[in-house]
């Protein structure tokens, strides 16, 4: 599994958790078929736990960059999770911002409506330019 696949797996785990599941071992090994020692499984785990542990703060950041009249509830769960993963990655700062944004756009294009990609790009680019995450979450 490469990092793009780890991101996609993290998205699925977060989604499953929000729909009432646990995102636990049964899901990882059974549904996603990811063995514990699979390459980049640790990165998937980092993204999953990072988003889950910082969800309120991440959502507050995303919300502050939505246009007037928009609320997080208006976003589909997949679109919100894509944004959350990207904001977490931007805050951690392991990858260049442009790479994080591109990966988020790819994820949204694959798992959501491709028409959402410019929206995802705009929100993340605004967050990146604002330097709001320069000190992390």
ABEGO torsion letter per residue (X at the ends): XBAAAAAAAAAAAAAAAAAGBAGBAAAAAAAAGBBAABBGAAAAAAAAAAAAAAAAAAAAAAAAABBBGBBAAABBAAAAAAAAAAAAAAAAGABBAAAAAAAAAAAAAAABBAAAAAAAAAAAAAAAAAGAAAAEX
